[in-house]
Amino acid sequence: MSTLQGKLGIVFGVANKRSIAWAIAQAWHRAGARLAFTYQGERLKENVEELAGTFGPDTLILPCDVTQDAQIESVFAAVGEKFGRLDLMLHSVAFAPKEALEGDFLNTSREAFKTAHDISAYSLIALSRAAAPLMTAGGSIVAMTYYGAEKVIPHYNVMGVAKAALEASTRYLAYSLGPRKIRVNCISAGPMNTLAARGIAGFGDMLKHYEAHAPLKRNVLPEELGATGAFLAGDGAAAITGQVIYVDSGYQIMGM
């Protein structure tokens, strides 16, 4: 189905073929959207170029360190020059120092706290501010979050606090950008075997726990997250903004 035919979007956060960002980008592409991609650092450049290149040789691929306002400005200037406008933006960016995801949350350093919030939460505000002038006909901004934003997940630590800030930022951005017909929503995904997830201690046990306790008795598939991303980007979600949509096999509803 070409539900996003003619739509123009940009994707932040693809690291490799297992990335949630890549699953959503594929769904957007299949639905008819034309996409630009960014990568963070030379280490990920080759991966992103290889994946994004499958969408066509003229696919726009740009470097972007979301902690650098000049790079953000450069990215959206290039997108504006190539596309002329923007309809979609995916924010799938998060980071915390490894040591902050291993020990006791009580020992979170000031620097780790600042880094996690800058990259994982503030970047949504910075990117949305730069994207908004290009969304002249309205648009959809989708960010990725996780259940650790609202409940304690062992070892998720400061990332859970940063994701809580991301979810709150989503609501405030939805209010700020609503008059421009720009919608802002989060997808709260069940655990996925991504590059970022592998940095969390005990991640394998987390996968087993979800499978055992979620109502659907299984973990989430990448294409299911892609389908939700495509829904939030399309006209079927035209009246949905400021929300956290759970795609976690129902785990979020459980008390025990």
Beta strands, then each sheet from edge to edge (+ up, - down):
strand 1: 8-12
strand 2: 34-39
strand 3: 61-63
strand 4: 88-91
strand 5: 139-145
strand 6: 182-189
strand 7: 244-247
sheet 1: 3+ 2+ 1+ 4+ 5+ 6+ 7+
end
